[in-house]
Amino acid sequence: MSALEDALGTALLPLAPYLALVVFAFLPSEVWRVLGVFLARGLDERSEVLVFVRAVATTLLAAVVAKLLLTPTGALALVPLVGRIGAIVAGLAAFFAFRRSVIAAIAVGEVVLVAAAMTMA
C-alpha cells in the first residue's frame, strides 16, 4: 500500500461505524420508502386499503408508546411511572393547545420527561 492509501485508511477508520449504519440500516429502508412513494401515486387516500393501513400503523405506534410507558428499559426505567404519564399528558395537551403541532407536543413532552427524571430520580 502506498503512503496515501495508508493515510486515507487511517483517516476514514473512525467513520467506519457510520458508513456501516448508512449501508446496512438507512439504505435498505430507504429503498422501500421510495418504492412506496412511487406505488402510492395514484391511490385515493380514502380508499379502504389505505384506511386499513393507516389504522394498523396507528395501532402499532400506540402499542410501542404503551410498552415504553408501562415496561420501559434503560434510562427510561429510572423515571417513575408518574413522570412518564405526566410527559404523555403534557405532550397531548400541547398538541391540542398549539393547533395540533407534533413538534410542540414532542418538545413539551420531552421537557416534562427530563424534568421528571431530574426531580424524581
Biotite code that builds the C-alpha atoms (Angstrom):
import biotite.structure as struc

atoms = struc.array([
    struc.Atom([0.000, 0.000, 0.000], chain_id="A", res_id=1, res_name="MET", atom_name="CA", element="C"),
    struc.Atom([1.156, 3.482, -0.715], chain_id="A", res_id=2, res_name="SER", atom_name="CA", element="C"),
    struc.Atom([1.512, 6.153, 1.937], chain_id="A", res_id=3, res_name="ALA", atom_name="CA", element="C"),
    struc.Atom([-1.571, 7.959, 0.577], chain_id="A", res_id=4, res_name="LEU", atom_name="CA", element="C"),
    struc.Atom([-3.731, 4.827, 0.825], chain_id="A", res_id=5, res_name="GLU", atom_name="CA", element="C"),
    struc.Atom([-2.463, 4.166, 4.340], chain_id="A", res_id=6, res_name="ASP", atom_name="CA", element="C"),
    struc.Atom([-3.188, 7.743, 5.464], chain_id="A", res_id=7, res_name="ALA", atom_name="CA", element="C"),
    struc.Atom([-6.631, 7.689, 3.849], chain_id="A", res_id=8, res_name="LEU", atom_name="CA", element="C"),
    struc.Atom([-7.463, 4.373, 5.502], chain_id="A", res_id=9, res_name="GLY", atom_name="CA", element="C"),
    struc.Atom([-6.369, 5.699, 8.886], chain_id="A", res_id=10, res_name="THR", atom_name="CA", element="C"),
    struc.Atom([-8.404, 8.895, 8.450], chain_id="A", res_id=11, res_name="ALA", atom_name="CA", element="C"),
    struc.Atom([-11.557, 7.001, 7.443], chain_id="A", res_id=12, res_name="LEU", atom_name="CA", element="C"),
    struc.Atom([-11.316, 4.349, 10.152], chain_id="A", res_id=13, res_name="LEU", atom_name="CA", element="C"),
    struc.Atom([-13.275, 6.374, 12.754], chain_id="A", res_id=14, res_name="PRO", atom_name="CA", element="C"),
    struc.Atom([-16.073, 6.820, 10.187], chain_id="A", res_id=15, res_name="LEU", atom_name="CA", element="C"),
    struc.Atom([-16.490, 3.075, 9.617], chain_id="A", res_id=16, res_name="ALA", atom_name="CA", element="C"),
    struc.Atom([-19.405, 2.640, 12.075], chain_id="A", res_id=17, res_name="PRO", atom_name="CA", element="C"),
    struc.Atom([-21.289, 5.497, 10.422], chain_id="A", res_id=18, res_name="TYR", atom_name="CA", element="C"),
    struc.Atom([-20.669, 4.062, 6.978], chain_id="A", res_id=19, res_name="LEU", atom_name="CA", element="C"),
    struc.Atom([-21.935, 0.682, 8.163], chain_id="A", res_id=20, res_name="ALA", atom_name="CA", element="C"),
    struc.Atom([-25.029, 2.365, 9.623], chain_id="A", res_id=21, res_name="LEU", atom_name="CA", element="C"),
    struc.Atom([-25.818, 4.039, 6.302], chain_id="A", res_id=22, res_name="VAL", atom_name="CA", element="C"),
    struc.Atom([-25.173, 0.922, 4.219], chain_id="A", res_id=23, res_name="VAL", atom_name="CA", element="C"),
    struc.Atom([-26.910, -1.633, 6.433], chain_id="A", res_id=24, res_name="PHE", atom_name="CA", element="C"),
    struc.Atom([-29.680, 0.405, 8.120], chain_id="A", res_id=25, res_name="ALA", atom_name="CA", element="C"),
    struc.Atom([-30.583, 3.508, 6.134], chain_id="A", res_id=26, res_name="PHE", atom_name="CA", element="C"),
    struc.Atom([-30.285, 2.388, 2.511], chain_id="A", res_id=27, res_name="LEU", atom_name="CA", element="C"),
    struc.Atom([-32.323, -0.855, 2.747], chain_id="A", res_id=28, res_name="PRO", atom_name="CA", element="C"),
    struc.Atom([-35.131, 1.015, 4.494], chain_id="A", res_id=29, res_name="SER", atom_name="CA", element="C"),
    struc.Atom([-34.985, 3.949, 2.091], chain_id="A", res_id=30, res_name="GLU", atom_name="CA", element="C"),
    struc.Atom([-35.423, 1.703, -0.949], chain_id="A", res_id=31, res_name="VAL", atom_name="CA", element="C"),
    struc.Atom([-38.819, 0.580, 0.369], chain_id="A", res_id=32, res_name="TRP", atom_name="CA", element="C"),
    struc.Atom([-39.854, 4.148, 1.187], chain_id="A", res_id=33, res_name="ARG", atom_name="CA", element="C"),
    struc.Atom([-39.067, 5.370, -2.313], chain_id="A", res_id=34, res_name="VAL", atom_name="CA", element="C"),
    struc.Atom([-40.837, 2.370, -3.815], chain_id="A", res_id=35, res_name="LEU", atom_name="CA", element="C"),
    struc.Atom([-43.872, 3.110, -1.634], chain_id="A", res_id=36, res_name="GLY", atom_name="CA", element="C"),
    struc.Atom([-43.976, 6.713, -2.852], chain_id="A", res_id=37, res_name="VAL", atom_name="CA", element="C"),
    struc.Atom([-43.985, 5.595, -6.473], chain_id="A", res_id=38, res_name="PHE", atom_name="CA", element="C"),
    struc.Atom([-46.591, 2.882, -5.917], chain_id="A", res_id=39, res_name="LEU", atom_name="CA", element="C"),
    struc.Atom([-48.934, 5.129, -3.925], chain_id="A", res_id=40, res_name="ALA", atom_name="CA", element="C"),
    struc.Atom([-49.028, 7.888, -6.511], chain_id="A", res_id=41, res_name="ARG", atom_name="CA", element="C"),
    struc.Atom([-52.457, 7.198, -7.979], chain_id="A", res_id=42, res_name="GLY", atom_name="CA", element="C"),
    struc.Atom([-54.184, 5.860, -4.866], chain_id="A", res_id=43, res_name="LEU", atom_name="CA", element="C"),
    struc.Atom([-57.172, 7.557, -3.277], chain_id="A", res_id=44, res_name="ASP", atom_name="CA", element="C"),
    struc.Atom([-56.251, 8.258, 0.342], chain_id="A", res_id=45, res_name="GLU", atom_name="CA", element="C"),
    struc.Atom([-59.837, 7.494, 1.414], chain_id="A", res_id=46, res_name="ARG", atom_name="CA", element="C"),
    struc.Atom([-59.771, 4.003, -0.077], chain_id="A", res_id=47, res_name="SER", atom_name="CA", element="C"),
    struc.Atom([-60.463, 1.100, 2.263], chain_id="A", res_id=48, res_name="GLU", atom_name="CA", element="C"),
    struc.Atom([-56.967, -0.316, 1.832], chain_id="A", res_id=49, res_name="VAL", atom_name="CA", element="C"),
    struc.Atom([-55.257, 2.892, 2.891], chain_id="A", res_id=50, res_name="LEU", atom_name="CA", element="C"),
    struc.Atom([-57.685, 3.444, 5.761], chain_id="A", res_id=51, res_name="VAL", atom_name="CA", element="C"),
    struc.Atom([-56.796, -0.058, 6.976], chain_id="A", res_id=52, res_name="PHE", atom_name="CA", element="C"),
    struc.Atom([-53.054, 0.576, 6.587], chain_id="A", res_id=53, res_name="VAL", atom_name="CA", element="C"),
    struc.Atom([-53.356, 3.858, 8.494], chain_id="A", res_id=54, res_name="ARG", atom_name="CA", element="C"),
    struc.Atom([-55.300, 2.101, 11.274], chain_id="A", res_id=55, res_name="ALA", atom_name="CA", element="C"),
    struc.Atom([-52.669, -0.637, 11.574], chain_id="A", res_id=56, res_name="VAL", atom_name="CA", element="C"),
    struc.Atom([-49.853, 1.919, 11.655], chain_id="A", res_id=57, res_name="ALA", atom_name="CA", element="C"),
    struc.Atom([-51.635, 3.937, 14.342], chain_id="A", res_id=58, res_name="THR", atom_name="CA", element="C"),
    struc.Atom([-52.250, 0.801, 16.393], chain_id="A", res_id=59, res_name="THR", atom_name="CA", element="C"),
    struc.Atom([-48.599, -0.225, 16.183], chain_id="A", res_id=60, res_name="LEU", atom_name="CA", element="C"),
    struc.Atom([-47.492, 3.250, 17.263], chain_id="A", res_id=61, res_name="LEU", atom_name="CA", element="C"),
    struc.Atom([-49.919, 3.177, 20.206], chain_id="A", res_id=62, res_name="ALA", atom_name="CA", element="C"),
    struc.Atom([-48.596, -0.240, 21.213], chain_id="A", res_id=63, res_name="ALA", atom_name="CA", element="C"),
    struc.Atom([-44.991, 0.971, 21.175], chain_id="A", res_id=64, res_name="VAL", atom_name="CA", element="C"),
    struc.Atom([-45.888, 4.024, 23.274], chain_id="A", res_id=65, res_name="VAL", atom_name="CA", element="C"),
    struc.Atom([-47.799, 1.829, 25.754], chain_id="A", res_id=66, res_name="ALA", atom_name="CA", element="C"),
    struc.Atom([-44.866, -0.586, 26.007], chain_id="A", res_id=67, res_name="LYS", atom_name="CA", element="C"),
    struc.Atom([-42.448, 2.273, 26.641], chain_id="A", res_id=68, res_name="LEU", atom_name="CA", element="C"),
    struc.Atom([-44.817, 3.742, 29.217], chain_id="A", res_id=69, res_name="LEU", atom_name="CA", element="C"),
    struc.Atom([-45.566, 0.581, 31.167], chain_id="A", res_id=70, res_name="LEU", atom_name="CA", element="C"),
    struc.Atom([-42.404, -1.521, 30.775], chain_id="A", res_id=71, res_name="THR", atom_name="CA", element="C"),
    struc.Atom([-39.513, 0.822, 29.981], chain_id="A", res_id=72, res_name="PRO", atom_name="CA", element="C"),
    struc.Atom([-35.917, -0.288, 29.656], chain_id="A", res_id=73, res_name="THR", atom_name="CA", element="C"),
    struc.Atom([-32.621, 1.514, 30.003], chain_id="A", res_id=74, res_name="GLY", atom_name="CA", element="C"),
    struc.Atom([-32.557, 5.102, 31.230], chain_id="A", res_id=75, res_name="ALA", atom_name="CA", element="C"),
    struc.Atom([-36.321, 5.477, 30.836], chain_id="A", res_id=76, res_name="LEU", atom_name="CA", element="C"),
    struc.Atom([-36.820, 2.850, 33.542], chain_id="A", res_id=77, res_name="ALA", atom_name="CA", element="C"),
    struc.Atom([-35.245, 5.268, 36.027], chain_id="A", res_id=78, res_name="LEU", atom_name="CA", element="C"),
    struc.Atom([-38.091, 7.757, 35.513], chain_id="A", res_id=79, res_name="VAL", atom_name="CA", element="C"),
    struc.Atom([-41.056, 6.964, 37.765], chain_id="A", res_id=80, res_name="PRO", atom_name="CA", element="C"),
    struc.Atom([-44.384, 5.998, 36.188], chain_id="A", res_id=81, res_name="LEU", atom_name="CA", element="C"),
    struc.Atom([-45.935, 9.302, 37.306], chain_id="A", res_id=82, res_name="VAL", atom_name="CA", element="C"),
    struc.Atom([-43.274, 11.221, 35.379], chain_id="A", res_id=83, res_name="GLY", atom_name="CA", element="C"),
    struc.Atom([-43.758, 9.132, 32.231], chain_id="A", res_id=84, res_name="ARG", atom_name="CA", element="C"),
    struc.Atom([-47.547, 9.533, 32.343], chain_id="A", res_id=85, res_name="ILE", atom_name="CA", element="C"),
    struc.Atom([-47.155, 13.258, 33.064], chain_id="A", res_id=86, res_name="GLY", atom_name="CA", element="C"),
    struc.Atom([-44.940, 13.660, 30.000], chain_id="A", res_id=87, res_name="ALA", atom_name="CA", element="C"),
    struc.Atom([-47.521, 11.961, 27.772], chain_id="A", res_id=88, res_name="ILE", atom_name="CA", element="C"),
    struc.Atom([-50.394, 14.035, 29.204], chain_id="A", res_id=89, res_name="VAL", atom_name="CA", element="C"),
    struc.Atom([-48.402, 17.270, 28.844], chain_id="A", res_id=90, res_name="ALA", atom_name="CA", element="C"),
    struc.Atom([-47.412, 16.387, 25.281], chain_id="A", res_id=91, res_name="GLY", atom_name="CA", element="C"),
    struc.Atom([-51.015, 15.602, 24.380], chain_id="A", res_id=92, res_name="LEU", atom_name="CA", element="C"),
    struc.Atom([-52.194, 18.884, 25.912], chain_id="A", res_id=93, res_name="ALA", atom_name="CA", element="C"),
    struc.Atom([-49.528, 20.787, 23.961], chain_id="A", res_id=94, res_name="ALA", atom_name="CA", element="C"),
    struc.Atom([-50.570, 19.018, 20.768], chain_id="A", res_id=95, res_name="PHE", atom_name="CA", element="C"),
    struc.Atom([-54.089, 20.401, 21.050], chain_id="A", res_id=96, res_name="PHE", atom_name="CA", element="C"),
    struc.Atom([-53.064, 23.761, 22.543], chain_id="A", res_id=97, res_name="ALA", atom_name="CA", element="C"),
    struc.Atom([-50.696, 24.542, 19.673], chain_id="A", res_id=98, res_name="PHE", atom_name="CA", element="C"),
    struc.Atom([-53.104, 23.737, 16.809], chain_id="A", res_id=99, res_name="ARG", atom_name="CA", element="C"),
    struc.Atom([-52.223, 20.043, 16.503], chain_id="A", res_id=100, res_name="ARG", atom_name="CA", element="C"),
    struc.Atom([-48.479, 20.684, 16.348], chain_id="A", res_id=101, res_name="SER", atom_name="CA", element="C"),
    struc.Atom([-46.479, 17.474, 16.650], chain_id="A", res_id=102, res_name="VAL", atom_name="CA", element="C"),
    struc.Atom([-43.262, 19.441, 17.190], chain_id="A", res_id=103, res_name="ILE", atom_name="CA", element="C"),
    struc.Atom([-44.771, 21.316, 20.157], chain_id="A", res_id=104, res_name="ALA", atom_name="CA", element="C"),
    struc.Atom([-46.094, 18.068, 21.624], chain_id="A", res_id=105, res_name="ALA", atom_name="CA", element="C"),
    struc.Atom([-42.699, 16.370, 21.369], chain_id="A", res_id=106, res_name="ILE", atom_name="CA", element="C"),
    struc.Atom([-40.864, 19.375, 22.813], chain_id="A", res_id=107, res_name="ALA", atom_name="CA", element="C"),
    struc.Atom([-43.219, 19.779, 25.781], chain_id="A", res_id=108, res_name="VAL", atom_name="CA", element="C"),
    struc.Atom([-43.329, 16.039, 26.470], chain_id="A", res_id=109, res_name="GLY", atom_name="CA", element="C"),
    struc.Atom([-39.559, 15.827, 26.382], chain_id="A", res_id=110, res_name="GLU", atom_name="CA", element="C"),
    struc.Atom([-39.124, 18.790, 28.722], chain_id="A", res_id=111, res_name="VAL", atom_name="CA", element="C"),
    struc.Atom([-41.586, 17.279, 31.203], chain_id="A", res_id=112, res_name="VAL", atom_name="CA", element="C"),
    struc.Atom([-39.889, 13.877, 30.980], chain_id="A", res_id=113, res_name="LEU", atom_name="CA", element="C"),
    struc.Atom([-36.434, 15.329, 31.601], chain_id="A", res_id=114, res_name="VAL", atom_name="CA", element="C"),
    struc.Atom([-37.768, 17.446, 34.470], chain_id="A", res_id=115, res_name="ALA", atom_name="CA", element="C"),
    struc.Atom([-39.430, 14.384, 35.993], chain_id="A", res_id=116, res_name="ALA", atom_name="CA", element="C"),
    struc.Atom([-36.214, 12.408, 35.656], chain_id="A", res_id=117, res_name="ALA", atom_name="CA", element="C"),
    struc.Atom([-34.199, 15.141, 37.342], chain_id="A", res_id=118, res_name="MET", atom_name="CA", element="C"),
    struc.Atom([-36.591, 15.791, 40.220], chain_id="A", res_id=119, res_name="THR", atom_name="CA", element="C"),
    struc.Atom([-37.977, 12.340, 40.970], chain_id="A", res_id=120, res_name="MET", atom_name="CA", element="C"),
    struc.Atom([-34.962, 10.118, 40.486], chain_id="A", res_id=121, res_name="ALA", atom_name="CA", element="C"),
])
